[in-house]
Amino acid sequence: GLIPSKKQELLQELFGSDANSISISYLRISIGASDLNASVFSYNDLPNGQVDLSQTSFSLAPDMTNLIPLLKEILVINPNIKIMAVPWSAPSWMKTNYTSVGSSLSPIFYNSYAQYFVKYIQAMKTQGITIDAICPQNEPLHDGNNPSMLMTAANQISFIKKLGPAFQTAGIKTKIVIDDHNCDKPEYPIQVLKDATANPYIDGSAFHLYAGDISALSTVHNAFPTKNVYFTEQWTSSTGDFGGDLKWHVKNVVVGAMRNWSKNALEWNLANNASFGPHTPGGCTQCKGAITVNNNTSYIKNVSFYVIGHASKFVPDGSVRIASNQIGNLSTVAFKTPTGKKVIIVENDGSTTATFNIKYNGKWITTSLDGGAVATYVF
């Protein structure tokens, strides 16, 4: 890890509010291990054959060394940051096959797993960390990752019918957000939201874009206009090209998600080492973090730092999207910030320079953008 002074400098650059910072306002973390942890763990691991229905052995201990102290440092810099937390799997003893890869949550453990979420939110609160939202399962139809767990739409409905009341009983206000998977299956969140009992507990749906089209967010929004949509994950590859990735991600993850009702836009993941570790056996070997930590005194900023920075630095929490045209090869999204500034993010998807006007309130400026370039304008 970075030496304390270097780490402080980096955290300030990511989460601070000064001119040199990109002012990130939303984070997504894993409940237990994701596939970008060095090993697989949950917060209640038991030997094969043992069960703990009341979750008395629940403990944040595996994350008390790295993750939780880091979150506390981030919260000192930005106390208002919103945190979404998502498990890659339930503890193995709760699954139909005792395994971290694939398999499903046993229905006999639905109540117990709801308590696991309750204990998690309460334990994090004790550490001074408020969890704004949870999803019941990361990528519920992808059961080949390590860890991973299959959770069909029908399973998710049944589980939310236990989780929603458990949160209410415990006085927990954390939002429940469903799906958290690709844009090729809008029928998944729609099926879950159609369940009359589950629906009132659900804040909205979350999406990734490894398959499908970003317009799926509007499909789900239009089916349930009172429910929120979120964009929660897109990774950049170690083999990717900076220019190509910048262009595609700004067009789809930032502009695309925002034009399709998303409340946020998240890349995956924040940081790793020069060999794209850590990751679990069978986890992602090519996920390139926004930051590469080379050694204890140096780090470099990768493409997703700039993808996010084009928006996070200029579009603070509480901004509202306003209308902007899509013209020719230009993808655009515009906002009004809480202080009344107007912000427009423009991506030139073409290969040649585009000249265009930004017109607002009868005044206009003429500007241009190189092919493949991205720019943020504030006025």
N, C-alpha and C positions, 0 to 999 in steps of 0.2 A: 504493500500500500504506500501511498504518498506520505511524505513527512508532514507533520501538522501544519506548517506554514503554507506549503504547496497545496495541501488539501483545502485549507481555508480559502486560498486564492481561487481554486477551482469552484468550490461551492458558492462563493460570492459571484463568480462569473455566470454560474448556472441559475442561481435562485435569488440573487440580490436585486436591488432596485436602482442601482447607480447606472451611469452612462455605459460602463463596460459590461453590464450584465444582460443576459437574455431573459431574465425574470420569468422563469417557468412557474406556472401557477397550478399545475395538476400533475399528480404522480400516480402510477399504478404499480402495486407491489404484489408479491405472491404470499398467500397464506400457507406457511410451510414452504417446501422447496419448489422452485420452478426448474425447468431443465437447464437453466443457467446458474444453478448452484453446483458446487463441487461434488455434492453427494445428495442422495434422496433422503428426505426426512419429513415428518409431520410434527405437530405439536402434541401428539399423544401416540407415540409408537409403543407397541406392546409385542411381546413374544407371540409367535404363532399359537393360536388356541385360546389366548386370553382375550377378555372383553372388558370394557369399562363404560357401561351404559350411561352413567351420570357424568362422565368426563372428569372424574376427580383427579386424574393424573395429568390433565391438560397443563402444558407449560410452554412459555415462549423461549425457554432456555436456549434452544438451538440458534435463535436469532439475536440473543442478548450480546454477543460478541461484536458482530459487524452491523447488521441491518438497523437494529433499534438505536444504538448510539449515533449512527449516521443520520437517521430520521430526526433525532433530537437536535443535531447540529443544523440540519436544514430548517427545522422549525424555529430556531433562534433567528435565522436570516429572514425567513418568510413564515410568520406564525399563521397566515391565512391560507397556506397551500392546501389544496383539496387532495385527499388520498383515497384511491379506489384499491380494494384488496380482493384477490381472487385465488382460490386454490387450483393447483394443477391436478390434485387428487385428494380424496379422503384418505385417512390412515388405512393401511393395508388390511387391518383386522376387520374393517367395516365393509369390505368389498366381497363380491361373490367369489372371486378367486384371490387368494392371499398374494397380491402382486402390486408393484408400483406402476406397471405398464398396462394400460387398458383395464378391462373388467368394469363392473358397475357397483354402485352403492347398493348394499342389500336393503330391501324395503324395511326389514326389521330394525334397521339402524337409522331410519329417517329422523325420528325424534331425537336420538342421541347426537346425530350430526348437526341438527339445528342447535343443540346445546353447545356443540363445538364452536359454532359461529358466535353464539352469545358470549361464551367464555373468551373467545378471541377479541371481540370488540371491547369487552370489559377490561381484559388484561392490557390491551393497548392503551385504553383510557387511563389506566393506572400509571402507565409510562408517560402520560401527557400527550398521547397521540390519538387524535380523533379520526376515525374511519368514516369518510363521507358516504361511501357506497361500497357494496360488495356485489360480486356475481357468484352464483352458486357453483360455477365450473368454467374454467378456461377451456375454450375449444371443445365443447361437449361431444362433438361427433368425430373428433380426432383421437383415436385410442392407441396410436403407435408411438407416442412420445414417452419420455421417461422423466418425471412422472406424467401420467395421464389417466383419465377416467371417462368412460362412455356414459353420457346422460342424455337419453332421448328427450324429445319435447314432452312426452307423456310422463317420463320420470321427473323432469324438471317441475311440471305442474304438481305432481304428488309431493315433491320435496318442499316446494314453496308453500303448500297448504300446511306444512309443519313449521317452516321457518318464519313465515309472516306472523303467526300467533305467538311464537316463541319470542320474537323481537318485541311485540306489543306487551307481553307479560313482563318482560325485563325492562320495559320503558326505553327501548333502543330506537333511535330515530334514523339510524343508518339506512340509506336507500338500498332497495333490492333491484338489481339490474340483470336482465336475463340474456341468454344466448352467448354473447362474447365469442362469436365465431364468424365465418366468412359471409360475404354478400351474395353467395350463390343460392342460399337457402332462406329467403325471407319468410317462407312458410313456417319455419321453426318458431321464431318469435311470435308470428301471427297466431299459430296454434296455441301457444302458451297464454297469450293475451286474451284469446277467445274464451278461456276458462273463467266462468263468472266468479268462482270462489277465489282463484289465485289472483285475478286481475287487480283487485283493490290494493294488494300488497306490493304491486310492481310499480317502480318508478319509470322504467323504460327498458330499452334494448341496447346492446353493445355489439359492435361489428369490427371485423378484421377484413382485409382485402387481398387474401392470397388466392381467392377465386371469386368470380362474379363481378358485378359492376356497382360502383358507389351509389348509383341511383336506387339500390335496394333500401337505403336508409329512408328515402322518400316513400317508397312502397309501403314500408312499415308505418311511417309517420302518417300517411294518408289513411291507412286502415284504422289507426288509433291515434288521432291528432292530439289527445290530451297527454299522451305518454312521451317521455323524452327519448331521444336517440343519442348515442355516444359512439365515437370512433376510438377504439382502445388499443390497437396494436398493428404496426407494420414494421418489419425488420429490413435493414439494409444488409446486403451480403458482402462478405469479405472479398468476393470476386467481382463486385459491382464497380461501375464507373461513376466517379463523382458527378460529372455533368449530367449524365443520363438519370442517375438516381435523384439528384436535386430537382430536375425537371418533372419526373414522374411523380415523386412524392408530394411536391408542392401542388401539382395539378390535381392529384387524387386525394391525398390524405388531408391537406390543408384546405385548398379551394373546394375540392369535390365534396368532402364531408360537410363543410360549412354551408355550401349551397344546397345541401340535402338535409338540413335541419339539425346537424350534430351540435351538441353543447361543447364539444372539445375535439382535439386532435392529438393523438399520442403516437409516438414512435416507440419501437422496442429495439434496443434496450439502452440503459444509460452509459454503462462503462464495462469494459473488460480489458484483459491483458493483450500483449502483442500477438499471442497465438490464439486469440479469440476464445480464451478460457476465462473463468471456469465454466464447465458444463458437466452435466451428469453423463454416465455411460449411456450412449444412445440419444443424448440431448443434442441441441443445435451446435454444430461445429463451425458454422459460417456466419453466425449472427455478429455483426460488427456494431459495437456500441457507439453512442454519440461521442464518447471519449475513449481513447486508447491510453491506458496507463503503462508507460514503457518501463519505468523503474521508480524508485521512491522519490525522485526529484523532477521527473518530467512526464508530461502527457501531451497528446495531440487531439485536436478537434476534428471529428469526421463529418461526413455529409449530413447525418441526421441532426447534428448540432445546429447546422445552418437551416435545414428544413424547418425545424421547430422555431429557431430564433427569428426567422422572417415574420412569424406571427406572434410568438409569446412576448417578444420585446415591445411590440407596438399595440397589441390587442389584449389589454388586461382583463381579468375576470370582471364580469359585469358589463362588458361591451355588448352591443346589439348589432346584428347584421342589418345592413341597409342595401337597397337595390344597386346593382352595377351590371352593365351590359357585358355579354360575351360576344366579341367581335373577331372575325377571322380566326387566326391561330392563338388569340389571347384568351387565357383563362383568368377570370378575375373574381375576387370577393371583397366586399367593402363593409366597414363597421363604423359605428359611432361609439366612442369610448365614454366611460362615466364622466370624464372631464369635458366632453363635448367635441373632442378632436375627431376628424374623419381619417380613416385609414383605408387604403386600398392596396391589396396584394395582387400583383400581376405576374403571370407566367407566360412566356412566349414559347408555345409548343412547336413553332415552325423552325426552319433552319436559316431563315434570313431575318435581317433587322426589320422590326415593325415600328412605324411611327404612328402615334395615336394621341388623342386629346383626353384630358381629364376635365370634365365640365361639372361644376357644382355651383348652384345659386347664381347662375348667370355669368360666373367667371370661369375662365378656362386656361389650362396650360397645355402646351404641346410638348411631347417628350418621345423618346424612342427606347427600344429594348432590343438587344442583340438576340439572335436565334438561340433558343435553349436557355435564355437568361430569366432570372426572377428578380423582381424589385418590389419593395414596400414603400408606398408614398403616404406621407402624413401631412395634413393641412387643416 
